[in-house]
Amino acid sequence: MSFTSAQESHQHSLETLELLCAYPEFMESIDSVCDIGCGKEGLDLEWWATREVDVDDVLLPLNINCTGIDINEKLLIQHDNITYVQHDFETQLDKQFDVLYCHDSFQYALNPLLTLSNWYNMLIEGGMLALQVPSTTNLEYNKSAYSQPNYHYYNHTVDSLIHMLSVNGFDCNSGFFQQQYNDPWIKAIVYKSDIEPMNPKNTSWYDLADKGLLPKTGVESINKYGYMKREDLVLPWLDYSNIWYGQ
């Protein structure tokens, strides 16, 4: 689950980043990106900062305004369009972005619900959150595998992530999700809705369904059982595939 180097982590991140490039109009629409937990090497941040667009067979830089936040004292890379802020990513940065990108960091949040609420406030209206987080309860070679790495205090699953995202105003109905068989990594692409984060203590699955924040198959599961069952979920991913989580 853990990576042995920043380059290995970046290669894993590229699996999703390169899929985003398949949507050129989306890429061209981005003015600002914040890489949450960018690490001192900042390889994903550098990727965003160096994106180009093909115009009449000429590659032109997109010049996306990129901000990296992490607890490290400094960032090892430098670009004109990169700003680095030493910052605890669980707390809100007083700035808004088109895209929040978070790879291999969310599992360290001590208060994931509050963290997502703060991230909601860091996005512009309709902004996108791209999140990749490992699960510590998985299948490995068709056998159940459990682990508890240092500083990971929550076991995230696709259904729990949808629950936390939607209660914090992220539109999971129009979002994209992926967790492949025998792969611990959960990937989510969701958008900020016009519904403010809610109180998780008194917000039910039915409330979230009524507000249109949940995937269609999740709503069908809730209407049948009173709660969402992961095995009922069929969710789309960026490559136009659909994954049934009951397999």
C-alpha positions as CSV (number, residue, x, y, z in Angstrom):
1,M,0.0,0.0,0.0
2,S,2.8,2.4,0.9
3,F,5.2,3.7,-1.8
4,T,9.0,3.3,-1.6
5,S,9.7,6.6,-3.3
6,A,8.1,9.9,-4.4
7,Q,8.6,8.7,-8.0
8,E,6.6,5.5,-7.3
9,S,3.8,7.5,-5.7
10,H,3.8,9.8,-8.8
11,Q,3.5,6.9,-11.2
12,H,0.5,5.7,-9.3
13,S,-1.0,9.2,-9.4
14,L,-0.5,9.4,-13.1
15,E,-3.0,6.6,-13.7
16,T,-5.7,9.1,-12.8
17,L,-4.0,12.4,-13.9
18,E,-3.6,11.1,-17.5
19,L,-7.3,10.1,-17.6
20,L,-8.2,13.7,-16.8
21,C,-6.2,14.8,-19.8
22,A,-8.6,12.9,-22.0
23,Y,-11.0,15.8,-21.2
24,P,-9.2,18.7,-22.9
25,E,-12.0,21.2,-22.5
26,F,-12.0,20.5,-18.8
27,M,-8.2,20.9,-18.6
28,E,-8.4,24.2,-20.4
29,S,-11.1,25.5,-18.1
30,I,-8.8,25.1,-15.0
31,D,-7.4,28.3,-13.6
32,S,-6.2,27.1,-10.2
33,V,-5.2,23.8,-8.5
34,C,-4.3,23.0,-4.9
35,D,-2.3,19.8,-4.3
36,I,-3.2,18.8,-0.8
37,G,-0.4,17.0,0.9
38,C,1.9,17.5,-2.1
39,G,5.1,16.2,-0.3
40,K,8.4,18.0,-0.4
41,E,9.2,16.6,-3.9
42,G,5.9,17.9,-5.4
43,L,5.9,15.7,-8.4
44,D,2.1,15.8,-8.9
45,L,2.1,19.5,-8.3
46,E,4.8,19.9,-11.0
47,W,2.6,17.8,-13.4
48,W,-0.3,20.3,-13.0
49,A,2.1,23.3,-13.4
50,T,3.5,22.0,-16.7
51,R,0.3,21.0,-18.5
52,E,0.1,22.0,-22.1
53,V,-2.7,22.2,-24.8
54,D,-2.3,21.4,-28.4
55,V,-3.4,24.3,-30.6
56,D,-2.9,23.6,-34.3
57,D,-0.2,21.1,-33.6
58,V,1.6,23.6,-31.3
59,L,1.9,22.8,-27.6
60,L,1.0,25.9,-25.5
61,P,1.3,26.0,-21.7
62,L,-2.0,26.1,-19.7
63,N,-0.2,28.1,-17.0
64,I,-2.5,26.8,-14.3
65,N,-2.0,28.6,-11.0
66,C,-0.8,25.9,-8.7
67,T,-0.6,25.8,-4.9
68,G,0.9,23.0,-2.9
69,I,0.2,22.6,0.8
70,D,2.1,20.2,3.2
71,I,3.7,20.3,6.6
72,N,7.2,20.2,5.2
73,E,9.3,23.4,5.6
74,K,10.0,23.8,1.9
75,L,9.3,22.4,-1.5
76,L,12.2,21.0,-3.6
77,I,10.8,22.2,-7.0
78,Q,10.3,25.7,-8.2
79,H,8.1,27.0,-11.0
80,D,6.8,30.5,-11.8
81,N,3.2,29.3,-11.4
82,I,3.7,27.3,-8.2
83,T,3.2,28.6,-4.7
84,Y,4.0,26.5,-1.7
85,V,2.3,27.0,1.7
86,Q,3.4,25.1,4.8
87,H,0.0,24.3,6.2
88,D,-2.0,21.6,8.1
89,F,-4.3,20.3,5.3
90,E,-7.1,19.5,7.8
91,T,-7.6,23.2,8.4
92,Q,-9.0,25.6,5.8
93,L,-6.7,27.7,3.6
94,D,-8.2,31.2,3.1
95,K,-8.3,30.8,-0.7
96,Q,-10.5,29.1,-3.3
97,F,-9.5,26.9,-6.2
98,D,-11.0,25.2,-9.2
99,V,-9.5,21.8,-8.3
100,L,-8.4,20.2,-5.1
101,Y,-6.1,17.3,-5.8
102,C,-5.3,14.9,-2.9
103,H,-3.3,11.7,-3.5
104,D,-2.2,9.5,-0.6
105,S,-2.8,12.0,2.1
106,F,-6.5,11.9,3.3
107,Q,-5.8,8.8,5.3
108,Y,-3.8,10.9,7.8
109,A,-6.7,13.2,8.6
110,L,-7.6,12.9,12.3
111,N,-11.0,14.5,11.7
112,P,-12.0,13.5,8.1
113,L,-15.5,14.9,8.3
114,L,-14.3,18.4,9.3
115,T,-11.5,18.2,6.8
116,L,-13.9,17.6,4.0
117,S,-16.0,20.5,5.2
118,N,-13.0,22.7,5.1
119,W,-12.1,21.5,1.6
120,Y,-15.7,22.3,0.4
121,N,-15.0,25.9,1.5
122,M,-11.7,25.9,-0.5
123,L,-13.5,25.2,-3.8
124,I,-15.2,27.6,-6.1
125,E,-18.8,26.9,-7.0
126,G,-18.8,23.7,-9.0
127,G,-15.2,23.0,-8.2
128,M,-13.7,19.5,-8.4
129,L,-12.2,17.4,-5.6
130,A,-9.9,14.5,-6.9
131,L,-9.2,12.2,-4.0
132,Q,-7.2,8.9,-3.8
133,V,-7.0,7.1,-0.5
134,P,-6.0,3.6,0.5
135,S,-8.3,1.2,2.4
136,T,-6.9,-0.9,5.2
137,T,-9.4,-3.7,4.8
138,N,-9.0,-5.4,1.4
139,L,-8.8,-8.6,-0.6
140,E,-5.4,-9.9,-1.4
141,Y,-5.2,-13.0,-3.6
142,N,-8.9,-13.7,-2.8
143,K,-8.3,-13.6,0.9
144,S,-9.3,-11.0,3.4
145,A,-6.4,-8.8,4.4
146,Y,-6.3,-6.3,7.3
147,S,-3.7,-3.8,8.2
148,Q,-3.3,-0.7,10.4
149,P,-0.4,1.4,9.2
150,N,1.1,4.2,11.3
151,Y,-1.0,7.3,11.6
152,H,-4.0,5.7,9.8
153,Y,-6.9,5.9,12.2
154,Y,-9.8,5.2,9.9
155,N,-10.6,2.4,7.4
156,H,-12.0,4.2,4.4
157,T,-14.3,2.3,2.0
158,V,-16.2,3.3,-1.1
159,D,-19.5,3.5,0.7
160,S,-18.1,5.4,3.7
161,L,-16.3,7.8,1.5
162,I,-19.5,8.5,-0.4
163,H,-21.2,9.0,3.0
164,M,-18.7,11.6,4.2
165,L,-18.4,13.4,0.9
166,S,-22.1,13.8,0.4
167,V,-22.8,15.0,4.0
168,N,-20.2,17.7,3.3
169,G,-22.0,18.9,0.2
170,F,-20.1,17.0,-2.5
171,D,-22.2,15.8,-5.4
172,C,-21.6,12.0,-5.6
173,N,-24.5,11.5,-8.0
174,S,-22.5,13.2,-10.8
175,G,-19.1,11.9,-9.5
176,F,-16.8,9.1,-10.5
177,F,-15.4,6.3,-8.3
178,Q,-13.1,3.4,-8.7
179,Q,-11.8,0.6,-6.5
180,Q,-10.6,-2.4,-8.5
181,Y,-10.7,-5.9,-7.3
182,N,-7.7,-6.8,-5.2
183,D,-6.6,-3.1,-5.2
184,P,-6.6,-1.2,-1.9
185,W,-6.9,2.3,-3.6
186,I,-10.1,4.1,-3.7
187,K,-10.3,6.9,-6.3
188,A,-13.0,9.6,-6.3
189,I,-13.8,12.6,-8.5
190,V,-16.6,14.7,-7.1
191,Y,-17.9,18.2,-7.5
192,K,-18.9,20.9,-5.0
193,S,-22.7,21.3,-5.0
194,D,-24.7,24.3,-3.9
195,I,-25.7,22.4,-0.7
196,E,-23.7,23.5,2.3
197,P,-22.0,20.8,4.5
198,M,-24.6,19.3,6.9
199,N,-24.5,18.1,10.5
200,P,-23.5,14.4,10.3
201,K,-25.2,13.8,13.6
202,N,-28.7,14.4,12.3
203,T,-28.3,13.9,8.5
204,S,-29.7,10.5,7.4
205,W,-29.2,8.5,4.2
206,Y,-32.7,9.6,3.2
207,D,-31.8,13.2,3.6
208,L,-28.8,12.8,1.3
209,A,-30.9,11.0,-1.2
210,D,-33.6,13.6,-1.2
211,K,-31.0,16.3,-1.8
212,G,-29.7,14.4,-4.9
213,L,-26.2,13.9,-3.6
214,L,-26.0,10.1,-3.9
215,P,-25.4,7.8,-6.8
216,K,-28.6,6.3,-8.3
217,T,-27.7,2.7,-7.3
218,G,-27.0,4.0,-3.8
219,V,-30.5,5.5,-3.6
220,E,-32.0,2.3,-4.8
221,S,-30.2,0.4,-2.1
222,I,-31.4,2.9,0.6
223,N,-35.0,2.7,-0.6
224,K,-34.8,-1.1,-0.3
225,Y,-32.9,-1.5,3.0
226,G,-33.0,1.8,4.7
227,Y,-29.2,2.2,4.3
228,M,-26.7,1.9,1.5
229,K,-25.1,-1.5,0.9
230,R,-21.8,-1.5,-1.0
231,E,-22.7,-4.7,-2.9
232,D,-25.5,-2.8,-4.6
233,L,-23.3,0.0,-5.9
234,V,-22.6,0.3,-9.6
235,L,-20.4,3.4,-10.1
236,P,-18.8,5.0,-13.2
237,W,-15.1,5.9,-13.6
238,L,-13.3,8.4,-15.9
239,D,-12.5,5.8,-18.6
240,Y,-16.3,5.3,-19.1
241,S,-16.3,1.9,-17.3
242,N,-18.8,1.0,-14.6
243,I,-17.8,-1.0,-11.6
244,W,-20.2,-3.2,-9.8
245,Y,-19.1,-3.5,-6.1
246,G,-21.1,-6.7,-5.5
247,Q,-18.7,-8.8,-7.5
